[in-house]
Amino acid sequence: MLIIEGMFPFVFPTAWRDTFRKIAERPPHQIRVGGLIVMLLGLVLLFIAT
């Protein structure tokens, strides 16, 4: 997992930084909803993989 997460800032540092700036400008509730969606997607993928 960390290999995949580290790959994006290594390969696309400018795009990665711009994306995180845009995310940081969003209201907190939108960030929470996005985090919830990512967590649920991760759980679904974990259940599929096992």
C-alpha distance matrix in Angstrom:
0.0 3.8 5.4 5.3 6.3 8.6 10.0 11.9 13.9 14.6 15.9 17.4 18.2 21.2 19.9 16.8 19.4 21.8 19.5 18.7 22.5 23.3 21.0 22.7 26.1 25.6 27.3 25.5 25.9 24.2 21.1 21.2 21.6 18.7 16.5 18.1 17.5 13.7 13.7 16.1 14.2 11.1 13.8 15.5 12.7 12.3 16.0 16.3 14.0 16.1
3.8 0.0 3.8 5.4 4.9 5.9 8.3 10.5 11.5 12.1 14.2 15.8 16.0 19.2 18.5 15.2 17.4 20.3 18.4 17.3 21.0 22.3 20.3 21.5 25.0 25.1 27.0 25.2 26.2 24.6 21.2 21.7 22.6 19.6 17.4 19.5 19.3 15.5 15.7 18.6 17.0 14.1 16.9 18.9 16.3 15.8 19.6 20.1 17.8 19.7
5.4 3.8 0.0 3.8 5.5 5.2 6.1 9.2 10.8 10.3 11.9 14.2 15.0 18.5 17.9 15.1 17.8 20.6 19.0 18.5 22.1 23.4 21.9 23.4 26.7 27.0 29.2 27.8 28.8 26.8 23.6 24.4 25.0 21.8 20.0 22.2 21.4 17.6 18.3 20.8 18.7 16.0 19.0 20.5 17.4 17.3 21.1 20.9 18.4 20.6
5.3 5.4 3.8 0.0 3.8 5.5 5.1 7.2 9.8 10.1 10.8 12.5 13.9 16.9 15.6 13.1 16.1 18.4 16.4 16.5 20.1 21.0 19.5 21.5 24.6 24.5 26.9 25.7 26.5 24.1 21.3 22.2 22.4 19.0 17.7 19.8 18.6 14.9 16.2 18.5 16.0 13.9 17.2 18.3 15.3 15.9 19.6 19.1 17.1 19.8
6.3 4.9 5.5 3.8 0.0 3.8 5.5 6.2 7.8 9.3 10.8 11.6 12.1 15.0 13.8 10.7 13.3 15.8 13.8 13.3 16.9 18.0 16.4 18.0 21.3 21.5 23.8 22.5 23.6 21.5 18.3 19.5 20.2 16.8 15.3 17.9 17.2 13.5 14.8 17.7 15.7 13.7 17.2 18.7 16.3 16.9 20.6 20.7 19.0 21.6
8.6 5.9 5.2 5.5 3.8 0.0 3.8 5.6 5.9 6.3 8.8 10.2 10.3 13.7 13.5 10.5 12.8 15.8 14.7 14.1 17.4 19.2 18.0 19.2 22.5 23.3 25.8 24.7 26.2 24.1 20.9 22.4 23.3 19.9 18.5 21.4 20.8 17.2 18.5 21.4 19.5 17.4 20.8 22.4 19.9 20.3 24.0 24.0 22.1 24.5
10.0 8.3 6.1 5.1 5.5 3.8 0.0 3.8 5.8 5.1 6.0 8.2 9.5 12.9 12.3 10.2 13.2 15.8 14.7 15.1 18.3 19.7 19.0 20.8 23.7 24.4 27.2 26.6 27.8 25.3 22.4 24.1 24.6 21.0 20.1 22.9 21.7 18.2 20.0 22.5 20.1 18.4 21.9 22.9 20.1 21.0 24.6 24.0 22.1 24.9
11.9 10.5 9.2 7.2 6.2 5.6 3.8 0.0 3.8 5.4 5.3 5.5 7.0 9.9 8.7 6.7 10.0 12.2 11.1 11.9 15.0 16.1 15.8 17.7 20.4 21.2 24.2 23.9 25.2 22.5 19.8 22.0 22.4 18.6 18.3 21.3 20.0 16.8 19.1 21.6 19.3 18.2 21.9 22.8 20.4 21.8 25.3 24.7 23.3 26.3
13.9 11.5 10.8 9.8 7.8 5.9 5.8 3.8 0.0 3.8 5.7 5.3 4.4 7.8 8.1 5.6 7.8 10.8 10.6 10.7 13.4 15.3 15.3 16.5 19.3 20.7 23.8 23.5 25.3 22.9 20.0 22.4 23.3 19.8 19.2 22.6 21.9 18.7 20.9 23.7 21.8 20.6 24.2 25.5 23.3 24.4 28.0 27.8 26.4 29.1
14.6 12.1 10.3 10.1 9.3 6.3 5.1 5.4 3.8 0.0 3.8 5.9 5.8 9.6 10.5 9.0 11.0 13.9 14.1 14.5 17.0 18.9 19.1 20.3 23.0 24.5 27.6 27.3 29.1 26.7 23.7 26.0 26.9 23.3 22.6 25.8 25.0 21.6 23.6 26.4 24.2 22.7 26.3 27.5 24.9 25.8 29.5 29.0 27.2 30.0
15.9 14.2 11.9 10.8 10.8 8.8 6.0 5.3 5.7 3.8 0.0 3.8 6.2 9.1 9.3 9.0 11.7 13.7 13.9 15.2 17.6 19.0 19.5 21.2 23.6 24.9 28.2 28.3 29.8 27.0 24.5 26.9 27.3 23.6 23.4 26.5 25.1 22.0 24.4 26.8 24.2 23.2 26.9 27.6 24.9 26.3 29.8 28.8 27.2 30.3
17.4 15.8 14.2 12.5 11.6 10.2 8.2 5.5 5.3 5.9 3.8 0.0 3.8 5.7 5.5 6.0 8.6 10.1 10.6 12.3 14.3 15.6 16.5 18.3 20.3 21.8 25.2 25.7 27.3 24.4 22.1 24.9 25.2 21.6 21.9 25.1 23.7 20.9 23.7 26.1 23.7 23.1 26.9 27.6 25.2 27.0 30.3 29.5 28.4 31.5
18.2 16.0 15.0 13.9 12.1 10.3 9.5 7.0 4.4 5.8 6.2 3.8 0.0 3.8 5.6 5.1 6.1 8.6 9.9 10.7 12.3 14.4 15.4 16.5 18.7 20.6 24.0 24.4 26.5 23.9 21.3 24.2 25.1 21.6 21.7 25.2 24.4 21.6 24.1 26.9 24.9 24.2 27.9 29.0 26.9 28.3 31.8 31.4 30.2 33.2
21.2 19.2 18.5 16.9 15.0 13.7 12.9 9.9 7.8 9.6 9.1 5.7 3.8 0.0 3.8 5.4 5.2 6.2 8.6 10.1 10.6 12.4 14.3 15.4 16.8 19.1 22.6 23.6 25.8 23.0 20.9 24.2 25.0 21.6 22.2 25.8 24.9 22.6 25.4 28.0 26.2 25.9 29.6 30.6 28.8 30.5 33.8 33.4 32.6 35.6
19.9 18.5 17.9 15.6 13.8 13.5 12.3 8.7 8.1 10.5 9.3 5.5 5.6 3.8 0.0 3.8 5.5 5.1 6.0 8.6 9.8 10.6 12.3 14.2 15.5 17.1 20.8 21.8 23.5 20.5 18.7 21.9 22.2 18.8 19.8 23.1 21.9 19.7 22.9 25.2 23.2 23.3 27.0 27.7 26.0 28.0 31.2 30.6 30.1 33.2
16.8 15.2 15.1 13.1 10.7 10.5 10.2 6.7 5.6 9.0 9.0 6.0 5.1 5.4 3.8 0.0 3.8 5.5 5.2 6.4 8.7 10.1 10.7 12.4 14.6 16.0 19.4 19.8 21.6 18.9 16.5 19.5 20.2 16.7 17.1 20.6 19.7 17.2 20.0 22.6 20.9 20.6 24.3 25.3 23.7 25.4 28.7 28.5 27.8 30.7
19.4 17.4 17.8 16.1 13.3 12.8 13.2 10.0 7.8 11.0 11.7 8.6 6.1 5.2 5.5 3.8 0.0 3.8 5.4 5.2 6.2 8.7 9.9 10.5 12.6 14.8 18.1 18.7 21.1 18.7 16.3 19.5 20.8 17.6 18.0 21.7 21.3 19.1 21.7 24.6 23.3 23.0 26.6 27.9 26.6 28.1 31.4 31.5 30.9 33.6
21.8 20.3 20.6 18.4 15.8 15.8 15.8 12.2 10.8 13.9 13.7 10.1 8.6 6.2 5.1 5.5 3.8 0.0 3.8 5.5 5.1 6.3 8.7 9.9 10.8 13.0 16.7 18.0 20.2 17.4 15.7 19.3 20.1 17.1 18.2 21.8 21.1 19.5 22.5 25.0 23.6 24.0 27.5 28.5 27.4 29.3 32.4 32.3 32.1 35.0
19.5 18.4 19.0 16.4 13.8 14.7 14.7 11.1 10.6 14.1 13.9 10.6 9.9 8.6 6.0 5.2 5.4 3.8 0.0 3.8 5.4 5.2 6.3 8.7 10.1 11.2 14.8 15.9 17.5 14.6 12.8 16.2 16.7 13.5 14.8 18.2 17.4 15.8 18.9 21.3 19.9 20.4 23.9 24.8 23.9 25.9 28.9 28.8 28.8 31.7
18.7 17.3 18.5 16.5 13.3 14.1 15.1 11.9 10.7 14.5 15.2 12.3 10.7 10.1 8.6 6.4 5.2 5.5 3.8 0.0 3.8 5.4 4.9 6.0 8.7 10.1 13.3 13.7 15.9 13.6 11.1 14.4 15.7 12.8 13.3 17.0 16.9 15.2 17.8 20.6 19.8 19.9 23.2 24.7 24.0 25.5 28.6 29.0 28.9 31.4
22.5 21.0 22.1 20.1 16.9 17.4 18.3 15.0 13.4 17.0 17.6 14.3 12.3 10.6 9.8 8.7 6.2 5.1 5.4 3.8 0.0 3.8 5.4 5.1 6.4 9.1 12.4 13.6 16.2 14.1 12.2 15.8 17.3 14.9 15.8 19.4 19.5 18.3 20.9 23.6 23.0 23.4 26.6 28.0 27.5 29.1 32.0 32.5 32.5 35.1
23.3 22.3 23.4 21.0 18.0 19.2 19.7 16.1 15.3 18.9 19.0 15.6 14.4 12.4 10.6 10.1 8.7 6.3 5.2 5.4 3.8 0.0 3.8 5.5 5.3 6.8 10.6 12.4 14.4 11.7 10.7 14.5 15.3 13.0 14.7 18.0 17.7 17.1 20.0 22.3 21.7 22.6 25.7 26.7 26.5 28.5 31.1 31.5 31.9 34.6
21.0 20.3 21.9 19.5 16.4 18.0 19.0 15.8 15.3 19.1 19.5 16.5 15.4 14.3 12.3 10.7 9.9 8.7 6.3 4.9 5.4 3.8 0.0 3.8 5.4 5.4 8.7 9.6 11.5 8.9 7.2 10.9 11.9 9.7 11.1 14.4 14.5 13.9 16.6 18.9 18.7 19.5 22.4 23.7 23.8 25.5 28.1 28.7 29.2 31.7
22.7 21.5 23.4 21.5 18.0 19.2 20.8 17.7 16.5 20.3 21.2 18.3 16.5 15.4 14.2 12.4 10.5 9.9 8.7 6.0 5.1 5.5 3.8 0.0 3.8 5.5 8.0 8.6 11.6 10.1 8.1 11.5 13.5 12.0 12.7 16.1 16.9 16.3 18.4 21.1 21.3 21.8 24.5 26.2 26.4 27.7 30.4 31.3 31.7 33.9
26.1 25.0 26.7 24.6 21.3 22.5 23.7 20.4 19.3 23.0 23.6 20.3 18.7 16.8 15.5 14.6 12.6 10.8 10.1 8.7 6.4 5.3 5.4 3.8 0.0 3.8 6.6 8.9 11.6 10.1 9.5 13.0 14.5 13.4 14.9 17.9 18.6 18.6 20.9 23.2 23.4 24.4 27.0 28.4 28.8 30.4 32.9 33.7 34.3 36.7
25.6 25.1 27.0 24.5 21.5 23.3 24.4 21.2 20.7 24.5 24.9 21.8 20.6 19.1 17.1 16.0 14.8 13.0 11.2 10.1 9.1 6.8 5.4 5.5 3.8 0.0 3.8 6.4 8.3 6.4 6.7 10.1 11.1 10.6 12.6 15.1 15.7 16.3 18.6 20.5 21.0 22.3 24.7 25.9 26.7 28.4 30.6 31.5 32.5 34.7
27.3 27.0 29.2 26.9 23.8 25.8 27.2 24.2 23.8 27.6 28.2 25.2 24.0 22.6 20.8 19.4 18.1 16.7 14.8 13.3 12.4 10.6 8.7 8.0 6.6 3.8 0.0 3.8 5.6 5.6 6.7 9.0 10.4 11.1 12.7 14.6 15.9 17.1 18.8 20.5 21.7 23.1 24.9 26.4 27.6 29.1 30.9 32.2 33.4 35.3
25.5 25.2 27.8 25.7 22.5 24.7 26.6 23.9 23.5 27.3 28.3 25.7 24.4 23.6 21.8 19.8 18.7 18.0 15.9 13.7 13.6 12.4 9.6 8.6 8.9 6.4 3.8 0.0 3.8 5.5 5.1 6.2 8.7 9.9 10.5 12.3 14.3 15.4 16.4 18.4 20.0 21.0 22.5 24.4 25.8 26.8 28.7 30.3 31.4 33.0
25.9 26.2 28.8 26.5 23.6 26.2 27.8 25.2 25.3 29.1 29.8 27.3 26.5 25.8 23.5 21.6 21.1 20.2 17.5 15.9 16.2 14.4 11.5 11.6 11.6 8.3 5.6 3.8 0.0 3.8 5.4 5.0 6.2 8.6 9.8 10.4 12.3 14.3 15.2 16.4 18.3 19.9 21.0 22.5 24.3 25.6 27.0 28.6 30.1 31.7
24.2 24.6 26.8 24.1 21.5 24.1 25.3 22.5 22.9 26.7 27.0 24.4 23.9 23.0 20.5 18.9 18.7 17.4 14.6 13.6 14.1 11.7 8.9 10.1 10.1 6.4 5.6 5.5 3.8 0.0 3.8 5.4 5.1 6.2 8.6 9.8 10.6 12.4 14.2 15.4 16.5 18.4 20.0 21.2 22.6 24.3 25.9 27.1 28.6 30.5
21.1 21.2 23.6 21.3 18.3 20.9 22.4 19.8 20.0 23.7 24.5 22.1 21.3 20.9 18.7 16.5 16.3 15.7 12.8 11.1 12.2 10.7 7.2 8.1 9.5 6.7 6.7 5.1 5.4 3.8 0.0 3.8 5.5 5.1 6.1 8.6 9.9 10.6 12.3 14.3 15.3 16.5 18.4 20.0 21.1 22.4 24.5 25.8 26.8 28.7
21.2 21.7 24.4 22.2 19.5 22.4 24.1 22.0 22.4 26.0 26.9 24.9 24.2 24.2 21.9 19.5 19.5 19.3 16.2 14.4 15.8 14.5 10.9 11.5 13.0 10.1 9.0 6.2 5.0 5.4 3.8 0.0 3.8 5.4 5.0 6.1 8.6 9.9 10.4 12.2 14.1 15.2 16.4 18.3 19.9 20.9 22.6 24.3 25.6 27.0
21.6 22.6 25.0 22.4 20.2 23.3 24.6 22.4 23.3 26.9 27.3 25.2 25.1 25.0 22.2 20.2 20.8 20.1 16.7 15.7 17.3 15.3 11.9 13.5 14.5 11.1 10.4 8.7 6.2 5.1 5.5 3.8 0.0 3.8 5.4 5.0 6.2 8.7 9.8 10.5 12.2 14.2 15.3 16.5 18.3 19.8 21.2 22.6 24.3 25.9
18.7 19.6 21.8 19.0 16.8 19.9 21.0 18.6 19.8 23.3 23.6 21.6 21.6 21.6 18.8 16.7 17.6 17.1 13.5 12.8 14.9 13.0 9.7 12.0 13.4 10.6 11.1 9.9 8.6 6.2 5.1 5.4 3.8 0.0 3.8 5.4 5.1 6.3 8.7 10.0 10.6 12.3 14.4 15.4 16.6 18.3 20.2 21.1 22.5 24.6
16.5 17.4 20.0 17.7 15.3 18.5 20.1 18.3 19.2 22.6 23.4 21.9 21.7 22.2 19.8 17.1 18.0 18.2 14.8 13.3 15.8 14.7 11.1 12.7 14.9 12.6 12.7 10.5 9.8 8.6 6.1 5.0 5.4 3.8 0.0 3.8 5.4 5.1 6.1 8.6 9.8 10.5 12.4 14.3 15.3 16.4 18.5 20.0 20.9 22.7
18.1 19.5 22.2 19.8 17.9 21.4 22.9 21.3 22.6 25.8 26.5 25.1 25.2 25.8 23.1 20.6 21.7 21.8 18.2 17.0 19.4 18.0 14.4 16.1 17.9 15.1 14.6 12.3 10.4 9.8 8.6 6.1 5.0 5.4 3.8 0.0 3.8 5.5 5.1 6.1 8.5 9.8 10.6 12.3 14.2 15.2 16.6 18.4 19.9 21.3
17.5 19.3 21.4 18.6 17.2 20.8 21.7 20.0 21.9 25.0 25.1 23.7 24.4 24.9 21.9 19.7 21.3 21.1 17.4 16.9 19.5 17.7 14.5 16.9 18.6 15.7 15.9 14.3 12.3 10.6 9.9 8.6 6.2 5.1 5.4 3.8 0.0 3.8 5.5 5.2 6.1 8.6 9.9 10.6 12.2 14.1 15.4 16.5 18.2 20.1
13.7 15.5 17.6 14.9 13.5 17.2 18.2 16.8 18.7 21.6 22.0 20.9 21.6 22.6 19.7 17.2 19.1 19.5 15.8 15.2 18.3 17.1 13.9 16.3 18.6 16.3 17.1 15.4 14.3 12.4 10.6 9.9 8.7 6.3 5.1 5.5 3.8 0.0 3.8 5.5 5.1 6.1 8.7 9.9 10.5 12.2 14.3 15.3 16.3 18.4
13.7 15.7 18.3 16.2 14.8 18.5 20.0 19.1 20.9 23.6 24.4 23.7 24.1 25.4 22.9 20.0 21.7 22.5 18.9 17.8 20.9 20.0 16.6 18.4 20.9 18.6 18.8 16.4 15.2 14.2 12.3 10.4 9.8 8.7 6.1 5.1 5.5 3.8 0.0 3.8 5.4 5.0 6.3 8.7 9.9 10.4 12.4 14.3 15.2 16.6
16.1 18.6 20.8 18.5 17.7 21.4 22.5 21.6 23.7 26.4 26.8 26.1 26.9 28.0 25.2 22.6 24.6 25.0 21.3 20.6 23.6 22.3 18.9 21.1 23.2 20.5 20.5 18.4 16.4 15.4 14.3 12.2 10.5 10.0 8.6 6.1 5.2 5.5 3.8 0.0 3.8 5.3 5.0 6.2 8.6 9.7 10.6 12.3 14.2 15.5
14.2 17.0 18.7 16.0 15.7 19.5 20.1 19.3 21.8 24.2 24.2 23.7 24.9 26.2 23.2 20.9 23.3 23.6 19.9 19.8 23.0 21.7 18.7 21.3 23.4 21.0 21.7 20.0 18.3 16.5 15.3 14.1 12.2 10.6 9.8 8.5 6.1 5.1 5.4 3.8 0.0 3.8 5.4 5.1 6.2 8.5 10.0 10.6 12.2 14.4
11.1 14.1 16.0 13.9 13.7 17.4 18.4 18.2 20.6 22.7 23.2 23.1 24.2 25.9 23.3 20.6 23.0 24.0 20.4 19.9 23.4 22.6 19.5 21.8 24.4 22.3 23.1 21.0 19.9 18.4 16.5 15.2 14.2 12.3 10.5 9.8 8.6 6.1 5.0 5.3 3.8 0.0 3.8 5.5 5.1 6.1 8.7 9.8 10.4 12.4
13.8 16.9 19.0 17.2 17.2 20.8 21.9 21.9 24.2 26.3 26.9 26.9 27.9 29.6 27.0 24.3 26.6 27.5 23.9 23.2 26.6 25.7 22.4 24.5 27.0 24.7 24.9 22.5 21.0 20.0 18.4 16.4 15.3 14.4 12.4 10.6 9.9 8.7 6.3 5.0 5.4 3.8 0.0 3.8 5.4 5.0 6.2 8.6 9.8 10.7
15.5 18.9 20.5 18.3 18.7 22.4 22.9 22.8 25.5 27.5 27.6 27.6 29.0 30.6 27.7 25.3 27.9 28.5 24.8 24.7 28.0 26.7 23.7 26.2 28.4 25.9 26.4 24.4 22.5 21.2 20.0 18.3 16.5 15.4 14.3 12.3 10.6 9.9 8.7 6.2 5.1 5.5 3.8 0.0 3.8 5.4 5.2 6.2 8.6 10.1
12.7 16.3 17.4 15.3 16.3 19.9 20.1 20.4 23.3 24.9 24.9 25.2 26.9 28.8 26.0 23.7 26.6 27.4 23.9 24.0 27.5 26.5 23.8 26.4 28.8 26.7 27.6 25.8 24.3 22.6 21.1 19.9 18.3 16.6 15.3 14.2 12.2 10.5 9.9 8.6 6.2 5.1 5.4 3.8 0.0 3.8 5.5 5.0 6.1 8.7
12.3 15.8 17.3 15.9 16.9 20.3 21.0 21.8 24.4 25.8 26.3 27.0 28.3 30.5 28.0 25.4 28.1 29.3 25.9 25.5 29.1 28.5 25.5 27.7 30.4 28.4 29.1 26.8 25.6 24.3 22.4 20.9 19.8 18.3 16.4 15.2 14.1 12.2 10.4 9.7 8.5 6.1 5.0 5.4 3.8 0.0 3.8 5.4 5.1 6.3
16.0 19.6 21.1 19.6 20.6 24.0 24.6 25.3 28.0 29.5 29.8 30.3 31.8 33.8 31.2 28.7 31.4 32.4 28.9 28.6 32.0 31.1 28.1 30.4 32.9 30.6 30.9 28.7 27.0 25.9 24.5 22.6 21.2 20.2 18.5 16.6 15.4 14.3 12.4 10.6 10.0 8.7 6.2 5.2 5.5 3.8 0.0 3.8 5.5 5.3
16.3 20.1 20.9 19.1 20.7 24.0 24.0 24.7 27.8 29.0 28.8 29.5 31.4 33.4 30.6 28.5 31.5 32.3 28.8 29.0 32.5 31.5 28.7 31.3 33.7 31.5 32.2 30.3 28.6 27.1 25.8 24.3 22.6 21.1 20.0 18.4 16.5 15.3 14.3 12.3 10.6 9.8 8.6 6.2 5.0 5.4 3.8 0.0 3.8 5.6
14.0 17.8 18.4 17.1 19.0 22.1 22.1 23.3 26.4 27.2 27.2 28.4 30.2 32.6 30.1 27.8 30.9 32.1 28.8 28.9 32.5 31.9 29.2 31.7 34.3 32.5 33.4 31.4 30.1 28.6 26.8 25.6 24.3 22.5 20.9 19.9 18.2 16.3 15.2 14.2 12.2 10.4 9.8 8.6 6.1 5.1 5.5 3.8 0.0 3.8
16.1 19.7 20.6 19.8 21.6 24.5 24.9 26.3 29.1 30.0 30.3 31.5 33.2 35.6 33.2 30.7 33.6 35.0 31.7 31.4 35.1 34.6 31.7 33.9 36.7 34.7 35.3 33.0 31.7 30.5 28.7 27.0 25.9 24.6 22.7 21.3 20.1 18.4 16.6 15.5 14.4 12.4 10.7 10.1 8.7 6.3 5.3 5.6 3.8 0.0
